[in-house]
Amino acid sequence: MKLKSGLAIAALLGAHWSVWAAGHIKIAIDAEFGIPLSTSAQAVRNGAQVAVNEINAAGGLLGRKVELIERDNRAVPARSLNNLKELAADPDVVAVLCGRYSPVVVELLPEIHRLKLLMLDPWAAANSITDNDYTPSYVFRLSLRDSWALPVMMRHALKSGARKVGLMLPNTEWGRSSLQSAELTASKDTHQEIVSVQWYNWGDPSMVEHYQALRKEGAQSVVFVANDREATVLVKEVASLPKEQRLPLVAHWGLTGGQFFEQAGVALRDVDLSVVQTYSFIGKTDPRALQVLAGLKAVTGNDDPRKVVSQVGVAHAYDLVHLLARAIHQAKSTDRLLVRNALEKLGPYQGLLGHIDPPFTPKRHDALSASDVYMARFAADGAIEPIGKAKR
């Protein structure tokens, strides 16, 4: 009897071992982990890890365990290029999630398609990332687009009484993409006057000269596209001006990808700043949100919705990984071309961000829509609270 029991246990162990014996299916993240005070890459990792944990708890994919791996590109395209070449050479890597820096992803588009490596975008918003000329395209996004963000930002400025706006933009593809969307919105929708466009470079030590140029041109509000570093500089400089010179700042969401709230400090209290967003855990009571918060507790030690850092990165990465898993299951393969094709043919998906039907099509590689975008503000505790009611 003992011998038979031992053989049975050995058989079960052998069966369990064989489930994972084929090697892990790898999902990579190539993002800005090494940038000081940045939180975006870490948020993408956290959301992706929660999804991977759920998938593995349900038995993995194709009888294989899913593994999340990461590479640090420090927002430098050359580093990212080397990372992608290394990852593409590993047949177990099915797809790569990028970070928040649109210029990095845009510069990599030729190499992504030469390598035929699936790129999943949970943050970077430049239109050209998915509006590319590659057929078939290997880039899929579940995130914001500048062509959705800028109209919401401009309308918010108009609602606050700003018929004349100034634009402050980075001298990058992100800035140029934002300019096109702002100009189109002003001419076709809001009928606002863009009094001036001021361009700045990443790393500029001061922003106030650009800001004052917009104010002197008659801007009633400043539409501001920036990451956390430049946003911190501007907010501190605006807060130091006389009260009558402090215009409302309507910001793109790059500043939520770092420790902007902590760095801006008390200056933020003296500036009227709003920021575009797509998702918040605050106030959510649906089962999926509660499930993800519980998963975040296991991954990060925190399940307080007001303390989830860079929430959009968490939410988008979570849903993207689940969509990738569905595509792998549907393709019955980890072959990148077959998985790419399957992503274009997924059925309805009920995810963290809501019901998406279908997530992607051969002509549309953006899973979200303009209706997912809303404006938000920083509360006194640093939580980013929707202004009014979020769409989802």
Secondary structure, 3 states (H helix, E strand, C coil): CHHHHHHHHHHHHHHHHHHHCCCCEEEEEEECCCCCCECHHHHHHHHHHHHHHHHHHCCCECCECEEEEEEECCCCHHHHHHHHHHHHCCCCEEEEECCCCHHHHHHHHHHHHHHCCEEEECCCCCHHHCCCCCCCCCEEECCCCHHHHHHHHHHHHHHCCCCEEEEEEECCHHHHHHHHHHHHHHHHHHCCEEEEEEEECCCCCCCHHHHHHHHHCCCCEEEECCCHHHHHHHHHHHHCCCHHHCCCEEECHHHHHECHHHHHHHHHHHCCEEEEECCCCCCCCCHHHHHHHHHHHHHHCCCCHHHCCCHHHHHHHHHHHHHHHHHHHHHCCCCHHHHHHHHCCCCCEEECCEEECCCCECCECECCCHHHCEEEEECCCCCEEECCCCCC
